[in-house]
Amino acid sequence: MTSRTPPDDAHPYLRAASAGVRHHTRALAPSDANPPRPADRLHLDVLHTHLTALHQLLDRLAENTQPPHPAAGRHLATAHTRLWQATSEIHSAFHLLPNNTAAEAEASTCHPEQLPEGPPVLTICQRHLAAGHSIRRKTTPTDLRPHTTACVR
């Protein structure tokens, strides 16, 4: 049995999540004692978890906002789509990072037709697949094309 958090209690959790992301960003800033480090698979897995949670939140906000405020709801739906694109790129980057062994590298290849072997690959691919089903029910392939903006000067 799970308990549901009342909506009024949700905002402190969002603030705490944002504070955690800001703290982690500051911790990754290079300094004399802390040289710059490239992303590793653990970071991308955790970041993918965070983005898919935000993806679900934006989906719910867009659905709830659209009927009374159509224009705002459309903007939230667009943000939902753009966040999916970012989540998809994180998933791709995860699979491009090197592994410790050749056996891990082979096991971590993403095969949508079959489940990968073991965590974290199993969890990131399952999470990504579930989020992908959600976005594909609500968007068209045209909506999912990369968004580009041209600089007009």
Buried (B, 14 or more C-beta within 10 A) or exposed (E): EEEEEEEEEEEEEEEEEEEEEEEEEEEEEEEEEEEEEEEEBEBBBEBBBBBBEBBBBBBEBBBEBBEEEEEEBEBBBBBBBBBBBBBBEBBEBBBEBEBEEEEBEEBBEBEEEEEBEEEBBBBBBEBBEEBBEBBEEBBEEEBBEEEEEEEEE
